[in-house]
Amino acid sequence: MRKVTMDEVIELLKEYKEEFGNCRVKKRYITNNGIGLGSIVYAIRHGERQYTEEEKKKLDEIGFAWKVDDCKIPVKYSFDDVLELTEAYIRDSGSKYISSLYIAPNGVPLGRILYNVKIGGRKLTPEQEKALKETGIRFRKVNRHVGRLSFDEIVKLLEEYKVEYGNMNIKVNYTTQKGIRLGAIAANIRRGIRVLTPEQKDILTNMGFNWKSTKKVISMNKVNQLIREYKSIYGDCKVPMKYVTADGIPLGMIVNSIRNGNRSISAEDIKQLNEAGFIWKTRDRRKAVSFDELLIYLKQYKKEYGDLLVPVRYITENNVNLGGLVHNIRVGSRRLTEQEKKKLDKLGFVWRVRN
């Protein structure tokens, strides 16, 4: 995996800005040619990647967002905007199923907004609820399909997959346009979790169903190489659990399996990992939300929704479980000082809620 030069990064940012109108690159954004531009931008923003004054000047000229706050999309979106984006999504995708992670081309987190509407985090008038319902938009209820489809329905989906892709090598994370996790269903069939009759097995075999796992095992030599490349970019071997390389290898999960002892490695592998600076034990690096940060999130929520009736499942734009934090305060799991309680009272915090 070749290291991307700063000149190439700047050109990629220009292309991103031309397409999306800004340089607010999301951390997980990957270009069409497989470059993890989001990870590179994150490294630059947090000082993990070095740059010269001249390069900094070029970044400033194209409107690079140096602070995370600069990347935040405005909190409030009108219902008309949401409705228009929803109709555009249905029209362009040809599907009425949407993921809660979906982000519109203009950067609006449409999936998150609609999900907050669904769980009651965003209140709508009866007229607005009716207008949104008429679009027919639905969330991908992927889990309910696993194991519940009839065998004939599964065969039909497998035939459609074969027509489109020319094979039956279905990866475990494959999901159909209607939100059916066909990859998970195929994996359950391979593992014997979904029991089939001999006749049904013969039907799948005659179709060309791949009974072997599609999971590709990455050799330890390749893992060592990827870890060293990660270190050359970020300066350490603290590979996050969700980190995926530009070519789609889940390096974070592989590293985690090595640390937990779920992957067998030789003494020579251990030696090479130690030479690379591999970290065998790590603390939970999830950042605890301070009380001052909590106040900021609550103020933003109140500004958007007009109250502090935060649903327990409410997640902020930057993936902070605000609903869980509020719930912990209400039930006493998170202890507060008298001064902190006064600040919450002043803000209008709701200490007790009905079901």
C-alpha positions in Angstrom: 0.0 0.0 0.0 1.8 3.1 -1.3 1.8 6.2 0.9 -0.2 9.1 -0.6 1.8 12.3 -1.1 0.5 15.6 0.2 0.2 16.9 -3.4 -2.0 13.9 -4.2 -4.0 14.6 -1.0 -4.6 18.2 -2.1 -5.7 17.1 -5.5 -8.1 14.6 -4.0 -9.5 17.3 -1.7 -10.1 19.6 -4.7 -12.0 16.8 -6.4 -14.0 16.2 -3.2 -14.8 19.9 -2.9 -15.9 20.1 -6.5 -18.3 17.2 -6.0 -19.6 18.0 -2.5 -19.0 21.8 -2.2 -16.8 21.7 0.8 -13.8 20.0 2.5 -15.7 18.5 5.4 -14.4 15.0 4.6 -16.0 12.2 6.8 -13.5 10.0 8.6 -14.7 6.8 6.8 -14.8 8.4 3.3 -13.0 6.4 0.6 -12.4 7.7 -2.9 -13.5 5.8 -6.0 -10.0 4.4 -6.5 -9.8 3.0 -2.9 -7.9 5.8 -1.1 -8.9 6.4 2.5 -9.1 10.1 2.1 -11.1 10.4 5.3 -8.4 8.7 7.4 -5.7 10.9 5.8 -7.7 14.0 6.6 -8.2 12.8 10.2 -4.5 12.2 10.6 -3.7 15.7 9.3 -6.3 17.4 11.5 -5.0 15.7 14.6 -1.3 16.2 13.9 -0.6 12.5 13.2 0.6 13.4 9.7 3.3 16.0 9.2 3.1 18.8 6.6 5.2 21.8 5.7 4.1 25.5 5.9 3.7 25.6 2.2 1.4 22.5 2.2 -0.6 24.1 5.1 -1.0 27.2 3.0 -2.3 25.2 0.1 -4.8 23.4 2.4 -6.0 26.8 3.7 -6.5 28.0 0.1 -8.9 25.2 -0.7 -10.9 25.6 2.5 -9.5 22.7 4.6 -11.5 22.2 7.9 -8.8 22.1 10.6 -11.2 21.7 13.5 -13.7 19.0 14.0 -16.3 21.7 14.8 -15.8 23.0 11.2 -16.9 19.6 9.9 -20.2 19.5 11.7 -23.2 20.0 9.5 -25.7 22.6 10.8 -27.9 21.1 13.5 -31.3 22.2 12.2 -32.9 21.1 9.0 -36.3 22.2 8.0 -39.0 19.5 7.4 -39.3 20.6 3.8 -35.6 19.9 3.2 -35.9 16.5 4.8 -39.0 15.7 2.8 -37.3 16.8 -0.5 -34.2 14.7 0.3 -36.3 11.7 1.1 -38.2 11.9 -2.2 -34.9 12.4 -4.0 -33.4 9.3 -2.3 -36.4 7.1 -3.3 -36.4 8.5 -6.9 -32.6 8.1 -7.4 -32.1 4.7 -5.6 -35.3 3.1 -6.8 -35.9 1.8 -3.2 -38.0 2.9 -0.3 -35.6 1.3 2.2 -33.0 3.5 3.8 -30.1 2.9 6.2 -29.8 5.0 9.4 -26.2 5.6 8.3 -27.2 7.1 4.9 -25.7 10.6 4.1 -27.2 12.6 1.3 -24.8 13.8 -1.5 -25.0 17.3 0.0 -23.7 16.0 3.4 -27.0 16.0 5.2 -27.3 12.9 7.5 -30.7 12.0 6.2 -30.7 8.5 7.6 -30.0 9.7 11.2 -32.6 12.5 10.9 -35.3 10.0 9.8 -34.2 7.5 12.5 -34.6 10.2 15.2 -38.1 10.9 13.8 -38.9 7.2 14.1 -37.8 6.9 17.7 -39.5 10.1 18.7 -36.3 12.2 19.0 -37.6 14.7 16.5 -41.3 15.8 16.8 -43.4 16.3 13.7 -46.8 17.8 13.3 -49.7 15.5 12.2 -49.5 17.1 8.7 -45.7 16.4 8.5 -46.1 12.8 9.7 -48.7 12.2 7.0 -46.5 13.8 4.3 -43.5 11.6 5.3 -45.7 8.5 5.6 -47.0 9.1 2.0 -43.4 8.8 0.7 -43.4 5.2 1.8 -39.8 5.5 3.3 -38.8 2.6 5.5 -35.7 1.5 7.4 -33.8 -1.6 6.4 -35.0 -4.0 9.0 -32.3 -6.4 8.1 -32.3 -8.7 11.1 -35.9 -9.8 10.8 -35.2 -11.5 7.4 -32.4 -13.8 8.6 -33.9 -17.3 9.0 -37.5 -16.2 8.3 -37.6 -16.4 4.6 -39.0 -19.6 3.0 -36.6 -21.8 1.1 -38.3 -20.9 -2.2 -37.8 -17.2 -1.4 -34.1 -17.8 -0.7 -33.7 -19.7 -3.9 -35.2 -16.8 -5.8 -32.9 -14.3 -4.2 -29.9 -16.6 -5.0 -30.9 -16.8 -8.6 -31.2 -13.0 -8.8 -27.7 -12.8 -7.3 -26.2 -15.2 -9.8 -27.8 -13.4 -12.7 -26.3 -10.1 -11.5 -22.8 -11.3 -10.4 -22.3 -14.5 -12.4 -21.5 -16.7 -9.3 -22.7 -17.8 -5.9 -19.8 -16.6 -3.9 -22.0 -14.5 -1.6 -20.0 -12.5 1.1 -21.4 -12.5 4.6 -22.0 -8.7 4.6 -24.0 -8.7 1.3 -27.4 -7.0 1.6 -30.0 -6.8 -1.2 -31.6 -3.6 -2.3 -34.6 -4.4 -0.2 -32.5 -4.7 2.9 -32.5 -8.5 3.1 -29.2 -9.8 4.5 -28.7 -12.5 1.9 -25.0 -12.9 2.9 -26.0 -13.7 6.5 -28.6 -16.2 5.3 -26.0 -17.9 3.1 -23.6 -18.0 6.0 -26.2 -19.6 8.2 -26.8 -22.3 5.6 -23.1 -23.0 5.3 -22.7 -23.3 9.1 -25.7 -25.5 9.5 -27.6 -22.9 11.6 -30.4 -23.0 9.0 -31.3 -26.7 8.7 -32.1 -27.9 5.1 -33.4 -31.2 3.9 -31.2 -33.3 1.6 -33.5 -32.4 -1.4 -33.0 -28.6 -0.6 -29.2 -29.1 -0.4 -29.2 -30.8 -3.8 -31.2 -27.9 -5.3 -28.6 -25.4 -4.0 -25.7 -27.6 -5.1 -27.1 -27.8 -8.7 -27.5 -24.0 -8.7 -23.7 -23.7 -8.0 -24.1 -22.6 -4.3 -20.6 -22.2 -2.7 -20.7 -24.3 0.4 -17.2 -23.2 1.5 -16.7 -20.0 3.6 -16.0 -16.9 1.4 -13.9 -15.4 4.2 -10.3 -14.9 3.0 -7.6 -15.6 5.5 -4.9 -13.0 5.5 -1.4 -14.5 6.0 0.7 -13.2 9.0 3.3 -11.9 6.6 0.7 -9.7 5.0 -0.6 -8.7 8.5 2.9 -7.7 9.5 3.3 -5.6 6.4 0.0 -3.9 6.9 0.8 -3.1 10.6 4.1 -1.5 9.5 2.4 0.5 6.9 -0.2 1.7 9.4 2.7 2.7 11.7 4.4 4.7 8.9 1.2 6.7 8.4 0.0 7.2 12.0 3.2 6.8 14.0 2.0 3.9 16.2 0.4 0.4 16.2 -2.8 1.4 18.0 -5.0 0.1 15.3 -8.7 0.9 16.0 -11.1 -2.0 16.0 -13.0 -0.6 13.0 -10.0 0.3 10.9 -10.1 -1.0 7.4 -7.3 -0.6 4.9 -7.8 1.1 1.5 -8.1 -2.3 -0.2 -10.8 -3.4 2.2 -8.8 -5.6 4.7 -10.3 -5.3 8.2 -6.9 -4.8 9.9 -8.5 -3.6 13.2 -10.4 -6.9 13.6 -7.3 -9.0 12.7 -5.2 -7.1 15.3 -8.0 -7.5 17.9 -8.1 -11.3 17.3 -4.3 -11.5 17.8 -4.5 -9.6 21.0 -7.3 -11.7 22.4 -5.5 -15.0 21.4 -8.2 -16.0 18.9 -5.7 -16.3 16.2 -2.8 -18.8 16.5 0.6 -17.3 15.7 4.1 -18.7 15.8 7.1 -17.5 17.8 8.5 -16.0 14.7 5.3 -14.1 14.1 5.5 -12.8 17.7 9.1 -11.7 17.1 8.2 -9.7 14.0 5.2 -8.1 15.7 7.4 -7.0 18.6 10.0 -5.6 16.2 7.2 -3.6 14.5 6.1 -2.1 17.9 2.9 -4.1 18.2 0.8 -3.3 21.3 -0.4 -6.4 22.9 -2.6 -4.9 25.6 -4.6 -1.7 25.2 -7.0 0.0 27.5 -10.4 1.0 26.3 -9.7 4.1 24.3 -13.3 5.3 24.2 -13.2 8.8 25.4 -15.4 9.5 28.5 -17.8 12.4 27.9 -17.1 15.1 30.5 -19.9 17.0 32.2 -19.0 20.2 30.3 -19.2 18.3 27.0 -22.5 16.8 28.1 -23.9 20.2 28.7 -23.0 21.3 25.2 -24.7 18.2 23.7 -27.8 18.9 25.8 -27.9 22.5 24.7 -27.6 21.4 21.0 -30.4 18.9 21.5 -32.7 21.5 23.2 -32.0 24.0 20.4 -33.0 21.4 17.8 -36.0 19.8 19.5 -37.2 22.4 22.0 -36.9 20.2 25.1 -34.7 17.7 27.0 -36.8 14.6 26.6 -33.9 12.7 25.1 -34.8 9.2 24.0 -32.6 6.5 25.5 -31.5 5.4 22.0 -30.7 8.9 20.8 -27.2 9.1 19.2 -25.6 12.5 18.2 -24.1 13.2 14.9 -20.6 12.3 16.1 -21.8 9.0 17.6 -22.1 10.1 21.2 -24.8 8.0 23.0 -26.5 11.0 24.5 -29.6 9.1 25.3 -27.6 6.6 27.3 -25.8 9.3 29.2 -29.1 11.0 30.1 -30.6 7.7 31.2 -27.6 7.0 33.5 -28.0 10.4 35.1 -31.7 9.8 35.7 -31.3 6.4 37.3 -28.3 7.5 39.3 -25.6 5.4 37.5 -23.7 8.6 36.9 -23.1 10.6 40.0 -23.2 14.4 39.9 -22.1 17.1 42.3 -24.6 19.6 43.6 -23.2 22.2 41.4 -23.6 20.0 38.3 -27.2 19.2 39.3 -27.9 23.0 39.6 -26.5 23.5 36.1 -28.8 20.8 34.7 -31.8 22.3 36.5 -31.1 25.7 35.1 -31.0 24.1 31.6 -34.3 22.5 32.1 -33.2 18.9 32.5 -36.0 16.4 32.9 -35.2 14.1 35.8 -38.2 11.8 35.6 -40.0 10.7 32.5 -43.0 8.4 31.9 -42.8 5.4 29.6 
